[in-house]
Amino acid sequence: MSDLLAEVRLIKDERLKYWVARYLDICVPSYFFTVPASSSGKYHPQYALGVGGLVRHTKAVVQIAEELLHLEQYQDLNITYHDEIITACIIHDTFKQGFTEGHTVFDHPNIASDMFSEF
């Protein structure tokens, strides 16, 4: 979780922040913290390739979402929506290769969502 500590801290709701941190520590497969965002290099930029690329990709997704949420057209979103968007960005690829390291699993965002909901 320490790799994504800054991103988790963007969540304002303390309860949700706690559960996202616990989810990252307890539920997320260890491969998430070491694998590249793309094994082929076709679908992600250079910075997201190599060891730790998936975490760098996740950090970038959160950063982009945070920037978008500061745009004027999103100022009416309440804090709950902000926290839910940041949470979704953090967890979206946590099960990218399913339950064991290998290749990308097509429905990995759904697996991550289900795992977080069950957790």
C-alpha positions in Angstrom: 0.0 0.0 0.0 2.9 2.4 0.7 3.4 2.7 -3.1 -0.1 4.3 -3.3 -0.2 6.1 0.0 -0.4 9.6 -1.6 -3.3 8.5 -3.7 -5.1 6.9 -0.8 -4.7 10.1 1.2 -6.7 12.0 -1.5 -9.8 10.2 -0.2 -11.5 12.5 2.3 -13.9 10.0 4.0 -11.8 8.5 6.7 -13.8 5.2 6.7 -13.4 4.7 3.0 -9.7 5.7 3.2 -9.2 3.1 5.9 -10.9 0.3 3.8 -9.0 1.2 0.6 -5.7 1.0 2.5 -6.7 -2.3 4.1 -7.8 -3.7 0.8 -4.5 -2.8 -0.8 -2.6 -4.4 2.1 -4.7 -7.6 2.5 -6.6 -8.5 -0.7 -4.6 -7.3 -3.6 -2.3 -9.9 -5.2 1.4 -9.2 -4.7 2.0 -9.2 -8.4 0.1 -5.9 -8.7 3.0 -4.1 -7.1 5.7 -5.4 -9.5 4.2 -6.2 -13.0 4.1 -3.8 -15.9 0.8 -2.3 -16.9 1.1 -4.0 -20.3 3.2 -7.1 -21.1 3.1 -6.3 -24.8 3.6 -2.6 -24.6 0.7 -2.0 -27.0 -1.8 -0.5 -24.7 0.1 1.6 -22.2 2.8 4.4 -22.4 6.5 3.7 -21.8 6.4 4.9 -18.2 3.9 2.1 -17.3 6.1 -0.7 -18.7 8.7 -2.6 -16.7 8.9 -3.5 -13.1 6.3 -1.6 -11.1 4.6 -0.3 -14.2 1.1 -1.2 -13.1 1.5 0.9 -9.9 2.9 3.8 -12.0 -0.1 3.5 -14.3 -2.5 3.5 -11.3 -0.8 6.6 -9.9 -1.1 8.4 -13.2 -4.8 7.5 -13.5 -5.5 8.9 -10.0 -3.5 12.0 -10.8 -5.4 12.6 -14.1 -8.8 12.0 -12.3 -7.8 14.5 -9.5 -6.9 17.1 -12.1 -10.2 16.6 -14.0 -12.2 16.8 -10.7 -10.7 20.3 -10.2 -12.2 21.6 -13.4 -15.0 24.1 -13.1 -17.7 21.7 -14.6 -17.1 19.2 -11.8 -17.2 21.6 -8.9 -20.8 20.7 -8.1 -19.8 17.1 -7.4 -20.0 16.3 -3.8 -17.2 14.8 -1.8 -18.8 11.3 -1.9 -18.5 11.3 -5.7 -14.9 12.5 -5.5 -14.0 9.8 -3.1 -15.7 7.1 -5.1 -14.0 8.2 -8.3 -10.5 8.2 -6.6 -11.3 4.8 -5.1 -12.3 3.4 -8.5 -9.1 4.7 -10.0 -7.0 3.1 -7.3 -8.6 -0.3 -7.4 -9.5 -0.7 -11.1 -6.4 -2.8 -12.0 -5.7 -4.5 -8.7 -6.8 -7.8 -10.2 -5.5 -7.1 -13.7 -4.1 -10.7 -14.1 -6.9 -12.3 -12.1 -6.0 -14.2 -9.0 -2.6 -15.4 -10.1 0.1 -13.7 -12.1 0.0 -14.4 -15.8 -1.8 -12.4 -18.5 -4.4 -9.7 -18.4 -7.9 -11.0 -17.6 -10.5 -9.3 -19.7 -13.0 -8.6 -16.9 -10.3 -7.5 -14.3 -12.1 -4.3 -13.4 -15.2 -6.3 -12.5 -13.1 -8.7 -10.4 -11.5 -5.8 -8.6 -14.9 -4.2 -8.0 -16.4 -7.4 -6.7 -13.4 -8.1 -4.5 -13.5 -4.6 -3.0 -17.2 -4.9 -2.4 -16.9 -8.3 -0.7 -13.9 -7.0 1.4 
